Structure formats: C-alpha cells, structure tokens
C-alpha cells in the first residue's frame, strides 16, 4: 500500500513542480509580450497529459538505492528524505524533455493528434487560421511548434541544472542526462533515416536496424535513463547501476515493441491516435520487419508500396493489418516482449536494491509491457 501511495504522491509532486516552473516562465515571457499566453496554454496542455512513466522510473531508481543501505531509517527514500526535492526536480526535467520530444515527433510524423487532442502544430495552425493572419497557416503552425518544442528543451535543461546544483552526485546525473539527450535525438534521426533509406539496405540487415532504432529512440530513454538518473542521484554503486541497466534496457525494448503493436492495431478511443497511424507514417519497426520476412513476395511488395502513404483509407489500413496478422508477426513480437521482461526481472535480482523498489519495478515491467495506450 505504501508503494502505491508513494508513487501517487510523487506524481502529484512532479505535476506541482511542472506547473510552478511554468508559472515562473510565463511571468518572465509575458513581461516581454502578452503574445506568450496562447502558446504557453498549449504547452501546459502538452505537459499535463501522459502517464508519468518516466517519472515513476526516476523515483524507483532513486528509492532502490537509498532504501537499500544498511541502517536506512524509515524516512530514507520517501518525501521526508532531504533529497526528495532534487528527485522531483530530475523527474520534472524528464517530463519537460519528453513533452518537447512529442512536439517535435508529431511534426516529423505529420501527426494530427496527440492523446486525443490536436497536435501542437495543428493547434497553432488553427490559431493562424482563426486569426486570419498573413501567409500559409500550416507552415506557420509547424514553425511555431518547433520553437515551442525548443522552449521545452531549454526548460528541461534548466530544470535539470537546478536539480543537480549543489548535490553530491550532480555532475554524474547531468552527464547521464546529456547522454540520454544525445542518444534519443540520434535515435530519432535513425528512425526517419530508416523510413527513407530502407530500400537501399541489405534485406538481411533490416531487422537489426529496426531494433537499433527501437533501442535508441525509445528503450533507453523511456526506462533505462530515468532509472539511472534516479540511482545516480542517490549515489548508486556499479553493481546497482548494472542491475538497473540490465532491467531497464529490456523493459524499454518491451515498451517500444508494445508501442509498435499499438501503432498498428491500437484502439483509437484508447490510444488517442488514428487506427494504423504507424502504417501511414511508414514506420519500419521490428513488427513490420518480422512481418516482411514471413510474407510472400507479392504481399510483401504490397506492404512496401502502401507503407508510408499518408492517404491510406480505412480499407487499405485493414488490408495491411490483416496481412501483418496473418504473418504471425504480432504473436512473435508478443513472445519477444515476454522474453525481454523475463530478462529484465532476472537482472533486477542481481544487484543490492531495496525490496520495495524491486517489487514495484516488477509490477511496472508488467504494466508497460502490457499496456493498451
């Protein structure tokens, strides 16, 4: 019971920290111009959504170390801990960074929606149209959203610096954050590269290339990096870091594989995205590459021709979904998800980590691997 309530309290603390920080930035920007208000309202909407998965992993990476020490008292690893504010600050930075990544990702993918609402660039496009301004509304919306995403990146960096300042292990935390930023940005580049350049790659290499994208675009950033940041803040030793990384990477891969399944077969009412969105965006995921390897040449050619067509109608999406289903790729991906979670749980027990954190990380592995949105 304590574990659940602690995570809920932490999520509320992070939400409060985000809003407080945005209040400060809004005051600063509105002193420059009142034109800041509309875009900041959209930023707040973007940051207020989501499941706070990365924040949870920051918390349990930190708690796994602080509460594992001999002689730890009952306040260690809780909100009574003197380091609690820093942990909240690190999680706040991660959530701001994640919001920035989503803004930019929706532009790259030309997505119309995010969590059932218009994507940032579409909302800004509408603002242009309703204001009857000069120029192309779609182009302006994209430009303005890029800048909004850049603001969020700047704020994430600022909040991380504030959280690390004056702490014993702040330099190590900031170095890990810098690596996370680099890896996820390059992973995103590899993703868009694969959408365009797959046709010139060796067919036998495509599955490995898709797996590399999954690791660096999502897996390390979604689970391993937040865990590591929390653990480093607590002064984790090498054994603890290795155990958390051994857990975090396969859970992150499982997280992305589930995302791949939802991107093709997810319920729009639950995911907040159109059915088959990954098919229209041309995502060369592990799911797609497994399907391609198992499809006959004629069906594989059809898949390659239709994948990435922004104008796919519901009938064409259904045809592709059926082809992928008949290839048994979804079932094979489910088996890979189960295997990844098993590897993660095995690694988790190889470090000296607090029992309460281990139990919660076991639960979270199951949650992120089996989620429906």
WOSULJO-V286936 format. One record per backbone hydrogen bond with DSSP energy under -1.0 kcal/mol. CO is the residue of the C=O (numbers start at 0). NH is the residue of the N-H. If there is no record, write none. Layout:
CO&NH / CO&NH
//
This chain:
0&4 / 1&5 / 2&6 / 3&7 / 4&8 / 5&9 / 6&10 / 7&11 / 8&12 / 9&13 / 10&14 / 11&15 / 12&16 / 13&17 / 14&18 / 15&19 / 16&20 / 17&21 / 18&22 / 19&23 / 20&24 / 21&25 / 22&26 / 23&27 / 24&28 / 25&29 / 28&32 / 32&35 / 33&36 / 35&39 / 36&40 / 37&41 / 38&42 / 39&43 / 40&44 / 41&45 / 42&46 / 43&47 / 51&55 / 52&56 / 53&57 / 54&58 / 55&59 / 56&60 / 57&61 / 58&62 / 59&63 / 61&65 / 62&66 / 63&353 / 64&67 / 68&71 / 72&75 / 74&77 / 77&80 / 80&83 / 82&86 / 83&87 / 84&88 / 85&89 / 86&90 / 87&91 / 88&92 / 89&93 / 90&94 / 91&95 / 92&96 / 93&97 / 94&98 / 95&99 / 96&100 / 97&101 / 98&102 / 99&103 / 100&104 / 101&105 / 102&106 / 103&107 / 104&108 / 105&110 / 111&118 / 113&116 / 116&113 / 118&122 / 119&123 / 120&124 / 121&125 / 122&126 / 123&127 / 124&128 / 125&129 / 126&130 / 127&132 / 128&131 / 135&139 / 136&140 / 137&141 / 138&142 / 139&143 / 140&144 / 141&145 / 142&146 / 143&147 / 144&148 / 145&149 / 146&150 / 147&151 / 148&152 / 149&153 / 150&154 / 151&155 / 152&156 / 153&157 / 154&158 / 155&159 / 156&160 / 157&161 / 158&162 / 159&163 / 160&164 / 163&166 / 166&169 / 168&172 / 169&173 / 170&174 / 171&175 / 172&176 / 173&177 / 174&178 / 175&179 / 176&180 / 177&181 / 178&182 / 179&183 / 180&184 / 181&185 / 182&186 / 183&187 / 184&188 / 185&189 / 186&190 / 187&191 / 188&192 / 189&193 / 190&194 / 191&195 / 192&196 / 193&197 / 196&199 / 197&200 / 201&204 / 202&205 / 204&208 / 205&209 / 206&210 / 207&211 / 208&212 / 209&213 / 210&214 / 211&215 / 212&216 / 213&217 / 213&218 / 214&219 / 217&221 / 218&222 / 218&223 / 219&224 / 222&226 / 223&227 / 224&228 / 225&229 / 226&230 / 227&231 / 228&232 / 229&233 / 230&235 / 231&234 / 236&240 / 237&241 / 238&242 / 239&243 / 240&244 / 241&245 / 242&246 / 243&247 / 244&248 / 246&250 / 247&251 / 248&252 / 249&253 / 250&254 / 251&255 / 252&256 / 253&257 / 254&258 / 255&259 / 256&260 / 257&261 / 258&262 / 260&264 / 261&265 / 262&277 / 266&269 / 266&270 / 267&271 / 271&115 / 273&276 / 275&279 / 276&280 / 277&282 / 278&307 / 282&284 / 284&288 / 285&289 / 286&290 / 287&291 / 288&292 / 290&294 / 295&299 / 296&300 / 297&301 / 298&302 / 299&303 / 300&304 / 301&305 / 302&306 / 305&308 / 308&311 / 312&316 / 313&317 / 314&318 / 315&319 / 316&320 / 317&321 / 318&322 / 319&323 / 320&324 / 321&325 / 322&326 / 323&328 / 324&327 / 327&331 / 328&332 / 329&333 / 330&334 / 331&335 / 332&336 / 333&337 / 334&338 / 335&339 / 336&340 / 337&341 / 338&342 / 339&343 / 340&344 / 341&345 / 342&346 / 343&347 / 346&349 / 350&352 / 353&357 / 354&358 / 355&359 / 356&360 / 357&361 / 358&362 / 359&363 / 360&364 / 361&365 / 362&366 / 363&367 / 364&368 / 365&369
//
